[in-house]
Amino acid sequence: MSKITLNNLCLDFPVVSETGASLRKHLVRIGTGGIIASDHAKTTYVKALTDVNLSLVEGDRVGLIGHNGAGKSTLLRVLAGIYHPSAGTIRREGSIRTLFELGVGVDHELSGRKNISRLARLYNFNLANLDSDINKIEEFSELGGYLDLPVRSYSSGMQLRLLFAVATLYPSDILLIDEVFGVGDSGFQVRAKARIEDIMREAKIVVMASHSKEIISSFCNKIIRMEAGRVVELKNIKGDF
Ligand SMILES: Nc1ncnc2c1ncn2[C@@H]1O[C@H](COP(=O)(O)OP(=O)(O)OP(=O)(O)O)[C@@H](O)[C@H]1O
């Protein structure tokens, strides 16, 4: 049984900036993004998430939408357990896989092959299958001999091929996706999209942030609209919304 429950969840980022002194005088909202606030201890912070209440259950395919800085990526990282709430609670049941900027856990000095072993441990893969996993990743990423070279010698698209191939090798109960649909060159994009569709089918709960209405309407059955760190709309959708 997989589920995610958030109760009155808030997340503030403390920020040190040259303009901090003047910002501290006010509670301000500047066009886009979370609210910039201050407290009596004279700390400036960005209120990235405010009083988020959510209950996600099996079958939910949620599209997170909202302007730049609305809090989509922050919410995904809270769901992933990367960020901890400043207030409120989160409860999660089920294994989690993230498709974020695809950089976490990589050592650029190590070869692609050694990085696969690192990531396999990070993602809790069954290490008894490591050799066959590496073969599958080699096949999907089409990196060939580059897998024996340090990752620092890869182009950004090649790094992405490697990381994507590892992160999507196995399905998980909960799948969190942050704007990764445009990854790689056009040939890779077609295969990446098919792979994402496969692991989405097997995941019990999917939450994805995207600015593309087309992607959200083709993959999601719910949308959550965020504004300045708050959930302002949650509704079921079928196709276009
Ligand atoms: N590491 C950080 N330190 C300070 N503030 C941050 C940090 N990360 C995000 N923020 C702030 O939190 C708010 C939410 O940012 P977030 O990245 O979650 O927005 P988003 O909806 O994903 O935006 P976009 O569509 O531009 O990717 C913004 O006001 C942003 O400035």
The ligand as an ORCA input file, in Angstrom:
! r2SCAN-3c Opt
* xyz 0 1
  N      18.084     26.498     -2.210
  C      17.247     27.541     -2.117
  N      17.552     28.596     -1.333
  C      16.697     29.642     -1.211
  N      15.530     29.750     -1.849
  C      15.193     28.730     -2.652
  C      16.022     27.587     -2.837
  N      15.406     26.735     -3.711
  C      14.251     27.336     -4.047
  N      14.125     28.529     -3.419
  C      12.981     29.456     -3.487
  O      11.820     28.700     -3.229
  C      10.755     29.126     -4.055
  C      10.222     27.922     -4.810
  O      11.213     27.493     -5.743
  P      11.011     26.181     -6.626
  O      12.326     25.882     -7.273
  O      10.386     25.137     -5.799
  O       9.959     26.703     -7.709
  P       9.401     25.995     -9.024
  O       7.928     26.107     -8.962
  O       9.974     24.636     -9.166
  O       9.952     26.963    -10.136
  P      10.395     26.712    -11.683
  O       9.146     26.522    -12.474
  O      11.087     27.989    -12.004
  O      11.321     25.521    -11.706
  C      11.297     30.248     -4.942
  O      10.919     31.489     -4.375
  C      12.801     30.059     -4.876
  O      13.429     31.319     -4.942
*
